[in-house]
Amino acid sequence: MNSQSNAMTPAPGAQAVSPAHIPAMRQFYSSVERELWESRSIYIAPLAVAGLFLFGFLINAMHLPQTLSSAFGPAELHDLIEQPYDMVALLIMGVSFVVAVFYCLDALYGERRDRSILFWKSLPVSDTTAVLSKTSIPVVVLPLLTVAITVATHVAMLLVSSAVLLGSGMSAGALWSHLPLSHMWQMLFFHLVGGHGMWYAPIYAWLLLVSAWARRAPLLWAVLPPLAIGAVEKIAFNTSHFAAILQHRIMGDPSVRGSTTGISIDAMTPFTPGQLLGSPSLWIGLAIATAFLAAAVRLRRHGGPI
């Protein structure tokens, strides 16, 4: 007994070592870095789409001098020049949204399925920090990453087009004057950060909640309840209010007058930051997203591997 007690007694002059306190923001940043490391499709998928489009654009650029020469007026010339830039932005944007949806469905479900949640819970990171770091991926990281990849793709396309035109003896001045890249990038930033980030926040939060609760087939559980609610409302009351709310959240935006039409960045962003922030639907959606995330935190805290 004396030998055991002596072994447990600290040596004279020794100081007790307490665990180092890690600031909450550092825990959050580390958790976000972990998500980026583990879910590489977050940036690989948009980069792959951008690379594939650049390859096709490079082949098509060989016919650019003939295409621009065949334009009948400034308006058609403007459309011919701007169309591929709008197209690649919409493609990267669409792929990023699909990546965000499947990331949310697997974010909390996957760590329970492969039992890695036991390891992550052993770390000094709260469930709130873990869930918020996963939420930041579709709401903040993916929109900013999409903007960066799109801007880099646009610059590469512009350089390729200019080189082709100069190589054929034509001036690249028309190309630069009919291509409002700074305006396109500004509108793209508003659309992605405001629309895909803040406006879609309740959608991502719902998917994270399902990911924290479902024991299998999270995609099915994410889709079936909204469909069931819409069907019951239609049968019982012959109304479609819930379906209209979902349609407005997925396809809608703050109501503005005089919005443009067509498939372009301008047409998909018919709102200003002030109109977005002044929309009651935005704040109602963010409140609902907060409730969903609070439930997801609770489920992760009391949940375990499946």
C-alpha positions in Angstrom: 0.0 0.0 0.0 2.8 2.4 0.9 4.6 1.8 -2.4 1.4 2.3 -4.4 0.6 5.6 -2.5 4.2 6.8 -3.1 3.9 6.0 -6.8 0.7 8.1 -7.0 2.2 11.0 -5.1 3.7 13.8 -7.3 7.4 14.3 -7.0 8.4 17.4 -4.9 8.3 20.5 -7.1 6.3 18.9 -9.8 3.3 20.9 -11.2 0.0 19.4 -12.2 -0.6 19.6 -16.0 -4.1 20.7 -17.0 -5.5 20.2 -20.5 -4.8 23.1 -22.8 -7.8 25.3 -23.5 -8.6 25.4 -27.2 -10.5 28.6 -28.2 -14.0 27.9 -29.7 -13.2 29.6 -33.0 -10.1 27.5 -33.4 -12.1 24.4 -32.8 -14.6 25.6 -35.4 -11.9 26.2 -38.0 -10.3 22.9 -37.3 -13.7 21.2 -37.8 -14.2 22.9 -41.1 -10.8 21.9 -42.3 -11.6 18.3 -41.3 -14.8 18.4 -43.4 -12.9 19.7 -46.4 -10.3 17.0 -45.9 -12.8 14.2 -45.5 -15.3 15.3 -48.2 -13.1 16.1 -51.1 -16.0 16.1 -53.5 -16.8 19.5 -52.2 -14.1 21.0 -54.5 -13.3 18.1 -56.8 -16.7 18.0 -58.4 -16.9 21.7 -59.3 -13.3 21.6 -60.5 -14.0 18.6 -62.7 -16.9 20.3 -64.3 -14.9 23.5 -64.9 -12.0 21.4 -66.4 -14.4 19.5 -68.7 -16.1 22.7 -69.9 -12.7 24.3 -70.5 -11.7 21.4 -72.6 -14.8 21.7 -74.8 -14.4 25.5 -74.9 -10.8 25.1 -76.1 -12.0 23.0 -79.0 -14.9 25.3 -79.8 -12.7 28.4 -79.6 -11.0 27.4 -82.8 -14.2 28.5 -84.6 -14.5 31.7 -82.6 -13.3 34.1 -85.4 -15.9 32.7 -87.8 -18.6 32.8 -85.1 -18.0 36.5 -84.2 -17.8 37.5 -87.8 -21.2 36.0 -88.5 -22.9 38.2 -85.9 -25.5 40.5 -87.4 -25.3 43.3 -84.8 -23.9 44.4 -81.4 -26.8 42.7 -79.5 -26.2 39.3 -81.2 -22.4 39.7 -80.8 -22.9 40.4 -77.1 -25.0 37.3 -76.7 -22.5 35.1 -78.6 -19.7 36.3 -76.4 -21.4 36.2 -73.0 -23.4 32.9 -73.5 -20.5 30.4 -72.7 -19.6 32.4 -69.6 -23.1 32.3 -68.3 -23.3 28.6 -69.2 -20.2 27.5 -67.3 -21.3 29.6 -64.3 -24.7 27.8 -64.2 -23.1 24.4 -64.6 -20.7 24.9 -61.8 -23.5 26.4 -59.7 -25.8 23.4 -60.3 -23.1 20.8 -59.5 -22.2 22.7 -56.3 -25.9 22.6 -55.2 -26.1 18.8 -55.9 -22.8 18.3 -53.9 -24.3 20.4 -51.0 -27.4 18.3 -50.9 -25.6 14.9 -50.8 -23.0 16.3 -48.4 -25.7 17.3 -45.9 -27.4 13.9 -46.2 -24.2 12.1 -45.4 -22.6 14.6 -42.9 -24.0 13.2 -39.7 -25.3 9.9 -41.1 -21.9 8.8 -42.4 -20.1 9.2 -39.1 -22.7 7.1 -37.4 -22.6 4.5 -40.1 -18.8 4.0 -40.1 -18.7 4.4 -36.3 -16.2 7.3 -36.5 -18.5 9.3 -34.3 -17.0 7.5 -31.3 -13.6 9.0 -32.2 -14.9 12.5 -32.9 -16.9 12.6 -29.7 -13.7 11.7 -27.8 -12.2 15.0 -28.9 -12.8 18.3 -27.0 -15.2 19.6 -29.6 -18.8 20.2 -28.7 -21.7 18.8 -30.7 -22.8 22.4 -31.5 -19.4 23.2 -33.0 -19.4 19.9 -35.0 -22.9 20.6 -36.4 -22.2 24.3 -37.2 -19.0 23.4 -38.9 -20.9 21.0 -41.2 -23.6 23.6 -41.8 -20.9 26.1 -42.9 -19.9 23.9 -45.8 -23.1 24.3 -47.9 -24.0 27.8 -46.5 -20.6 29.5 -46.7 -17.8 27.4 -48.0 -19.4 26.0 -51.2 -20.8 29.3 -52.4 -17.4 31.1 -52.0 -15.6 28.1 -53.5 -18.0 28.1 -56.5 -17.4 31.9 -57.0 -13.6 31.3 -57.0 -13.7 28.4 -59.4 -16.1 30.3 -61.7 -13.9 33.4 -61.7 -10.8 31.3 -62.5 -12.6 29.5 -65.3 -13.8 32.8 -66.8 -10.3 34.2 -66.8 -8.9 31.1 -68.5 -11.7 31.3 -71.1 -11.0 35.0 -71.7 -7.3 34.3 -72.2 -7.9 31.4 -74.6 -10.4 33.4 -76.6 -8.0 36.4 -76.8 -5.1 34.2 -77.9 -7.2 32.6 -80.7 -8.5 36.0 -82.0 -5.0 37.5 -82.0 -3.6 34.4 -83.7 -6.2 34.7 -86.5 -5.3 38.4 -87.0 -8.4 39.8 -85.4 -8.6 42.3 -82.5 -9.7 41.1 -79.1 -11.1 44.5 -78.3 -14.7 43.4 -79.1 -14.4 40.4 -76.8 -13.3 42.5 -73.9 -15.8 45.3 -74.5 -18.8 43.0 -74.7 -17.9 40.9 -71.7 -18.9 42.6 -68.4 -17.0 40.2 -66.2 -16.9 42.4 -63.1 -20.7 42.7 -63.2 -21.1 39.0 -63.8 -18.9 38.2 -60.8 -20.7 40.6 -58.6 -24.1 39.1 -59.5 -22.7 35.6 -59.1 -21.5 36.4 -55.6 -24.9 37.8 -54.6 -26.7 34.9 -56.1 -24.5 32.2 -54.4 -24.0 33.8 -51.0 -27.5 35.2 -50.7 -29.5 32.5 -52.7 -27.6 29.2 -52.4 -26.3 30.2 -48.9 -28.8 32.1 -46.9 -32.0 31.4 -48.8 -31.4 27.6 -49.0 -30.2 27.4 -45.3 -33.5 25.8 -44.1 -33.2 23.1 -46.8 -29.6 22.3 -45.7 -30.6 22.3 -42.1 -33.5 19.9 -42.8 -31.1 17.6 -44.6 -28.7 17.7 -41.7 -31.5 16.9 -39.2 -32.5 13.9 -41.3 -28.8 12.9 -41.5 -28.6 13.0 -37.7 -31.8 11.0 -37.2 -32.1 8.4 -40.0 -30.8 4.9 -39.5 -30.8 4.1 -43.2 -31.8 5.7 -46.5 -31.5 9.4 -45.4 -32.4 10.6 -48.9 -35.7 8.7 -48.7 -36.5 10.1 -45.3 -35.7 13.6 -46.4 -38.1 13.5 -49.3 -41.0 11.4 -48.0 -42.2 13.7 -45.1 -42.7 16.8 -47.3 -44.4 14.7 -50.0 -46.7 13.2 -47.3 -47.6 16.6 -45.8 -48.4 18.0 -49.3 -50.5 14.9 -50.2 -52.5 15.0 -46.9 -53.2 18.7 -47.3 -54.4 18.2 -50.8 -56.7 15.3 -49.9 -58.0 16.8 -46.7 -58.4 20.5 -47.7 -57.9 20.5 -51.5 -55.2 23.1 -51.1 -51.5 23.3 -52.0 -50.2 25.9 -49.6 -47.3 23.6 -48.3 -46.3 22.7 -51.9 -46.3 26.4 -52.8 -44.1 27.2 -49.8 -41.6 24.6 -50.8 -41.7 25.7 -54.4 -41.0 29.3 -53.4 -38.1 28.2 -51.2 -36.5 26.0 -53.8 -37.3 28.1 -57.0 -38.2 31.5 -55.6 -36.5 34.6 -54.3 -37.5 37.9 -52.8 -40.4 39.3 -54.9 -39.2 42.1 -57.1 -40.7 43.9 -60.1 -39.2 44.1 -63.5 -37.0 41.1 -63.2 -35.4 39.8 -66.3 -36.0 36.5 -67.9 -33.8 33.9 -69.6 -30.9 31.7 -68.6 -28.2 34.1 -67.4 -26.7 35.2 -64.1 -28.7 38.5 -64.3 -31.9 36.6 -64.8 -31.2 34.3 -61.9 -30.4 37.2 -59.6 -33.4 39.6 -59.9 -32.8 41.0 -56.4 -30.4 43.3 -54.6 -28.7 42.6 -51.3 -31.1 45.0 -49.7 -34.2 43.3 -51.1 -32.9 39.9 -50.0 -32.2 41.1 -46.4 -35.5 42.9 -46.3 -37.5 39.8 -47.3 -39.5 38.3 -44.3 -39.3 34.9 -46.0 -35.5 35.0 -45.6 -35.6 35.5 -41.8 -38.5 33.0 -41.3 -36.4 30.5 -43.2 -33.3 31.2 -41.1 -35.4 30.8 -37.9 -36.7 27.4 -39.1 -33.1 26.5 -40.0 -32.0 27.4 -36.5 -34.7 25.1 -35.0 -33.6 22.2 -37.3 -30.0 22.6 -36.4 -30.8 22.7 -32.7 -32.6 19.4 -33.1 -29.7 18.0 -35.1 -27.3 19.0 -32.3 -29.5 17.2 -29.7 -29.7 14.1 -31.8 -25.9 14.0 -32.3 -25.3 14.5 -28.6 -27.6 11.6 -27.6 -27.0 9.4 -30.7 -24.5 6.8 -31.4 -23.2 4.5 -34.2 -25.7 2.5 -36.2 
